[in-house]
Amino acid sequence: MRYTVLLVPEPEAGGFVAYVPALGVTTQGNSVEHAMARAK
């Protein structure tokens, strides 16, 4: 299945937050790639 992932930069934390609205999941990572991997 495919889900939409919203990536939001977090300048203060130095990374990105990844939201998966359809699943109610929120995670974070140091880079876009890291945040996307954690969202999977």
N, C-alpha and C positions, 0 to 999 in steps of 0.2 A: 504494500500500500504506500501511497505517497501523501505526505502532509506538508502544509505550508509552514516554513520556519521563518520567524521574524528575527532579524539580527539587529541589535541596538548597541552602538559603541558606548562603553563606560569609561570616559576619560580619567575619572578619578581613580578607578580601580585598575586601569591599564589593560582592559580586555573587552570582551563582548558578552552580552546576555543574549541567549537564544530562547525564544518563546515558540511553543507549538500549541497554538490556541485550540485546535481540535481535540487535543489530548489533555490540555491543562497542565502541560509540562513546562518548566522553566529551568534552565541550566546556564552555565557560564564557561568561558574559556579564555585563554591568554591571546588567542588569535581566532580569526574567522574559522579556519580549518578545525581548530581544537573545539570551538563551541559547536560546530556542526557535527563533529564526531560524537560529542557527548549527547547531542539531541537525538541521535539515532538510537 
